[in-house]
Amino acid sequence: MFPAFSQTKAKTAYFCEPCGNECDRIAFNKPGKCPHCGMALSLQSVATHEKNMNLKRLKVLFYLQNGVEVLDFAGPMEVFSYAGFDVAVVSKTKDPIVAQGVLKIIPQYSIDDAPPADILAFFGGAAGNATNDPAVIKWVQNAPKPEYYFSVCTGAFILGKAGMLDNLTVTTFHESIEELRKAFPKAKVLSNVRFVDNGKIITTAGISAGIDGALHLVEKVRGRDVAVQIAKYMEYDKWVPAQGLVVDKQIGTAK
């Protein structure tokens, strides 16, 4: 095992995926598992790893409503956690919520005490519990503005109800495409795309597509190498960045 990577002269070393502990900064000279956190070790450039460790740890807030779809938020949670982001859950209150009728979740925050975030995310599964609640929509509209809004599946309806999808190109769960078009006619709603990036607002298709959108967002803020490394660690071999759409705001076209 090497000491902290800032002390090693090796160009590459094995590191665990970011877990928020001190072992994030320990370099190892062979593959295996981190003896401190148990995460698998992967070969990385020491310089790149050091650069990533010195970057700001982004704060991510997941708004979860009762009935939320588990994979909608669990997939992006894995991606953002492995990227070294700090993920927390907010709901209308701090009372436990139940995802898909089986998984009980205790939010760390309510809409009354939620802190500012760099990424504010919304998810499908009983999204009407949020869109039909004026207090929740008012909070979405008035909360401190994040760097990015992120929605998965019918979580797009929450952003739409808050007035954030007008004149944007967006997507949602494949069975809700027409419903989103009718609900928010000023938005251009696409089908057959895994995610759409408008710069500040990223919407994804349903359920597993949230992983694609989250990997894209990690690529956007941390680089392709980090996103690819996370996808490999998660054994998410199906990630194809080109299946998403990035809207170029400067020239008004998509690429």
C-alpha positions as CSV (number, residue, x, y, z in Angstrom):
1,M,0.0,0.0,0.0
2,F,1.2,3.5,-0.8
3,P,0.8,6.4,1.6
4,A,-1.6,9.2,0.7
5,F,-1.4,9.8,-3.1
6,S,0.1,13.2,-2.7
7,Q,3.2,11.5,-1.4
8,T,3.6,8.8,-4.1
9,K,5.6,9.4,-7.3
10,A,3.8,6.6,-9.2
11,K,1.8,7.7,-12.2
12,T,-0.9,5.2,-11.6
13,A,-2.2,3.4,-8.6
14,Y,-5.3,1.6,-7.3
15,F,-8.0,3.6,-5.5
16,C,-11.3,2.8,-4.0
17,E,-14.4,4.5,-5.4
18,P,-15.2,7.7,-3.5
19,C,-16.9,6.9,-0.2
20,G,-16.4,10.1,1.7
21,N,-13.9,8.6,4.1
22,E,-10.2,9.2,4.5
23,C,-9.4,6.0,2.4
24,D,-10.5,8.0,-0.7
25,R,-6.9,9.4,-0.5
26,I,-5.0,6.2,-0.1
27,A,-3.2,4.7,-3.1
28,F,-2.7,0.9,-3.3
29,N,-0.1,-0.9,-5.5
30,K,-2.4,-3.9,-6.4
31,P,-6.0,-4.5,-7.1
32,G,-8.4,-5.9,-4.6
33,K,-10.7,-4.3,-2.0
34,C,-10.1,-1.4,0.2
35,P,-9.4,-2.7,3.7
36,H,-11.0,0.3,5.2
37,C,-14.4,0.6,3.4
38,G,-14.5,-2.7,1.4
39,M,-15.0,-1.0,-2.0
40,A,-13.3,-2.5,-5.0
41,L,-10.1,-0.9,-6.1
42,S,-9.6,0.3,-9.6
43,L,-6.5,1.5,-11.5
44,Q,-6.4,5.3,-12.0
45,S,-4.1,8.1,-12.9
46,V,-2.7,9.5,-9.6
47,A,-2.9,13.0,-11.0
48,T,-6.5,12.7,-12.1
49,H,-7.5,11.2,-8.8
50,E,-5.8,13.9,-6.9
51,K,-7.5,16.5,-9.0
52,N,-10.9,14.9,-8.5
53,M,-10.4,14.7,-4.7
54,N,-9.6,18.4,-4.6
55,L,-12.8,19.3,-6.3
56,K,-15.8,20.6,-4.4
57,R,-18.0,17.8,-3.1
58,L,-21.3,18.5,-4.7
59,K,-24.4,18.5,-2.5
60,V,-27.3,16.6,-4.0
61,L,-30.9,16.7,-2.7
62,F,-33.3,14.0,-3.7
63,Y,-36.9,15.0,-3.3
64,L,-38.8,11.8,-2.6
65,Q,-42.6,11.6,-2.3
66,N,-44.6,8.7,-0.9
67,G,-44.9,6.0,-3.5
68,V,-41.7,6.9,-5.4
69,E,-40.2,4.3,-7.7
70,V,-37.2,2.7,-6.1
71,L,-34.9,2.4,-9.1
72,D,-35.8,5.9,-10.2
73,F,-33.7,7.3,-7.3
74,A,-31.6,4.3,-6.3
75,G,-29.7,4.2,-9.6
76,P,-28.7,7.9,-9.6
77,M,-28.0,7.6,-5.9
78,E,-25.4,4.9,-6.7
79,V,-23.9,7.0,-9.5
80,F,-23.7,10.2,-7.5
81,S,-22.3,8.5,-4.4
82,Y,-19.5,6.8,-6.4
83,A,-18.7,10.2,-7.9
84,G,-18.1,11.5,-4.4
85,F,-21.2,13.7,-4.2
86,D,-23.0,14.1,-0.9
87,V,-26.6,12.8,-1.4
88,A,-29.4,13.5,1.1
89,V,-33.2,13.0,1.0
90,V,-35.8,15.7,1.4
91,S,-39.6,15.2,1.5
92,K,-42.6,17.4,2.5
93,T,-42.1,16.4,6.1
94,K,-39.6,14.2,7.9
95,D,-42.2,11.5,8.4
96,P,-41.2,8.1,6.8
97,I,-42.2,7.6,3.2
98,V,-42.7,4.3,1.5
99,A,-41.3,3.6,-1.9
100,Q,-43.4,1.3,-4.1
101,G,-45.1,0.1,-1.0
102,V,-42.1,-1.9,0.3
103,L,-39.1,0.3,1.2
104,K,-39.4,2.7,4.1
105,I,-37.3,5.8,3.9
106,I,-36.7,8.4,6.6
107,P,-35.9,11.8,5.0
108,Q,-33.1,13.8,6.5
109,Y,-34.8,17.1,5.7
110,S,-38.3,18.5,5.2
111,I,-39.1,21.3,2.7
112,D,-39.0,23.6,5.8
113,D,-35.4,23.1,6.6
114,A,-33.8,21.7,3.4
115,P,-30.3,23.2,2.8
116,P,-29.2,24.7,-0.5
117,A,-28.0,22.0,-3.0
118,D,-25.9,21.9,-6.2
119,I,-28.2,19.3,-7.7
120,L,-31.9,19.2,-6.9
121,A,-33.5,15.9,-8.2
122,F,-37.1,14.7,-8.6
123,F,-38.3,11.2,-9.4
124,G,-41.3,9.3,-10.7
125,G,-43.7,6.9,-9.0
126,A,-46.8,8.6,-7.6
127,A,-45.4,11.9,-8.7
128,G,-48.9,13.3,-8.3
129,N,-48.3,13.3,-4.6
130,A,-45.9,16.2,-5.3
131,T,-47.4,17.9,-8.3
132,N,-50.8,18.2,-6.6
133,D,-49.4,19.6,-3.4
134,P,-49.2,23.4,-3.6
135,A,-46.7,23.6,-0.7
136,V,-44.3,21.3,-2.5
137,I,-44.5,23.1,-5.8
138,K,-44.0,26.5,-4.0
139,W,-40.9,25.0,-2.3
140,V,-39.6,23.9,-5.7
141,Q,-40.1,27.3,-7.1
142,N,-38.6,29.2,-4.2
143,A,-35.8,26.9,-2.9
144,P,-32.3,28.3,-3.4
145,K,-31.4,27.8,-7.1
146,P,-29.1,24.8,-7.6
147,E,-26.5,24.4,-10.4
148,Y,-28.7,21.7,-11.9
149,Y,-32.2,20.4,-11.8
150,F,-32.5,16.7,-12.5
151,S,-35.6,14.6,-13.1
152,V,-36.1,10.9,-13.7
153,C,-39.3,9.4,-15.2
154,T,-42.5,11.3,-14.3
155,G,-40.4,13.5,-12.0
156,A,-40.5,15.8,-15.0
157,F,-44.1,16.6,-14.1
158,I,-42.9,18.2,-10.9
159,L,-40.5,20.5,-12.7
160,G,-43.3,21.2,-15.2
161,K,-45.8,22.1,-12.5
162,A,-43.2,24.5,-11.1
163,G,-43.0,26.2,-14.5
164,M,-39.5,25.1,-15.4
165,L,-40.1,23.2,-18.6
166,D,-41.5,25.9,-20.8
167,N,-39.7,26.3,-24.1
168,L,-37.3,23.4,-23.2
169,T,-36.7,20.1,-24.9
170,V,-37.4,17.3,-22.4
171,T,-38.3,13.7,-21.9
172,T,-40.1,11.4,-19.4
173,F,-41.3,7.8,-18.9
174,H,-42.3,6.3,-22.3
175,E,-45.9,5.7,-21.2
176,S,-46.2,9.3,-20.1
177,I,-44.9,11.1,-23.2
178,E,-48.3,12.2,-24.4
179,E,-49.5,13.1,-21.0
180,L,-46.5,15.4,-20.5
181,R,-47.1,17.0,-23.9
182,K,-50.7,17.8,-23.0
183,A,-49.9,19.0,-19.5
184,F,-47.1,21.3,-20.7
185,P,-47.7,22.3,-24.3
186,K,-44.9,24.9,-24.3
187,A,-42.3,22.1,-23.8
188,K,-41.0,19.9,-26.7
189,V,-41.3,16.4,-25.3
190,L,-39.2,13.7,-27.0
191,S,-39.6,10.0,-27.0
192,N,-36.9,7.3,-27.7
193,V,-34.2,9.2,-25.9
194,R,-32.5,8.3,-22.6
195,F,-32.0,11.8,-21.4
196,V,-32.2,15.4,-22.5
197,D,-29.7,18.0,-21.2
198,N,-30.8,21.7,-21.5
199,G,-27.7,22.9,-19.7
200,K,-29.2,23.6,-16.2
201,I,-32.2,21.2,-16.4
202,I,-31.7,17.5,-17.2
203,T,-34.7,15.2,-17.7
204,T,-34.5,11.5,-18.3
205,A,-36.7,8.7,-19.5
206,G,-38.1,6.2,-17.1
207,I,-36.6,4.1,-14.3
208,S,-33.2,2.7,-15.4
209,A,-32.7,5.8,-17.7
210,G,-32.0,7.7,-14.6
211,I,-28.6,5.9,-14.4
212,D,-27.8,7.2,-17.9
213,G,-28.7,10.7,-17.0
214,A,-26.8,10.6,-13.8
215,L,-23.7,9.3,-15.5
216,H,-24.1,12.1,-18.1
217,L,-24.2,14.7,-15.3
218,V,-21.1,13.2,-13.7
219,E,-19.4,13.3,-17.0
220,K,-20.4,17.0,-17.3
221,V,-18.9,18.0,-14.0
222,R,-16.1,15.5,-13.5
223,G,-15.2,14.3,-17.0
224,R,-15.8,11.2,-19.2
225,D,-13.1,9.1,-17.5
226,V,-14.8,9.3,-14.1
227,A,-18.2,8.5,-15.6
228,V,-16.9,5.5,-17.5
229,Q,-15.1,4.3,-14.3
230,I,-18.4,4.5,-12.4
231,A,-20.3,2.7,-15.1
232,K,-17.8,-0.1,-15.2
233,Y,-17.8,-0.5,-11.4
234,M,-21.6,-0.7,-11.5
235,E,-21.4,-3.2,-14.3
236,Y,-23.7,-0.9,-16.3
237,D,-22.4,-2.0,-19.6
238,K,-25.4,-0.6,-21.6
239,W,-24.5,3.1,-21.0
240,V,-24.2,4.7,-24.4
241,P,-23.8,8.5,-24.0
242,A,-25.0,9.1,-27.6
243,Q,-28.5,7.8,-26.6
244,G,-29.0,11.1,-24.8
245,L,-29.5,14.6,-26.3
246,V,-27.6,17.6,-25.3
247,V,-29.3,20.9,-26.4
248,D,-26.8,23.6,-27.4
249,K,-28.4,26.8,-26.1
250,Q,-26.0,29.0,-28.0
251,I,-27.0,27.9,-31.5
252,G,-30.5,26.7,-30.7
253,T,-30.0,23.2,-32.0
254,A,-29.3,19.8,-30.6
255,K,-26.2,17.7,-30.8
